[in-house]
Amino acid sequence: MAHQQTDWAIFIIAGLMLMGIGSAIAPDTGVLGFDMADNPFEPWDDYNPSTQTGNCKSNDPCNEYDWLAWWGSGSGTCQGNTLDTDGDGFDAYYIVGPNQGNWDSTDSGCIVLEDWDQDGICDHRVYDSDRDQSMTPYQPVLFYHTYIGGGGWSRTVAPTLCGSWVGV
């Protein structure tokens, strides 16, 4: 009987260790299930919905729902050319140099989710330079953007947080 209890204890401990290892090496999926490897951030700097043209800041085609928010104090560690400050292996991003336009290694703590059509569902990912890299990845925030013309967008305070992602 003592051997049976020991066998069960070893089995349970081994299972718990495997679960811990799996969670330690699992990719960061953020609050609503994003995984940068499966859905890379490819942002616009400005965009004119009438002409469907704008300034894509990526080496790859931009996603219609990915945007950059440059305004604000820029006091966070998500400001340009900031190295990895939270130890997750991802830098903020690179404005210049050989990695310019490569958003694949962007720190997901700098990216927020916004509801631009105010239907309660997050429909845009926005890189916010005011954030810190250690903040929650893909965090829904109380902002959205409205088109002001000429390719420009203005940040507006939202009445409520969005609760899920519209999907890709």
Secondary structure, DSSP 8 states (H G I E B T S, - for coil): -HHHHHHHHHHHHHHHHHHHHHHHHS---TTTT--TTTS----EEEEETTTTEEEE-SSS---TTEEEE--S---STTSTT---SSSSS-BS--SSSTTTT--TTB-GGGEEEE-TT-SSSB-EEEEETTS-TTS-TTEE-SEEEEEEETTEEEEEE-SS---SB---
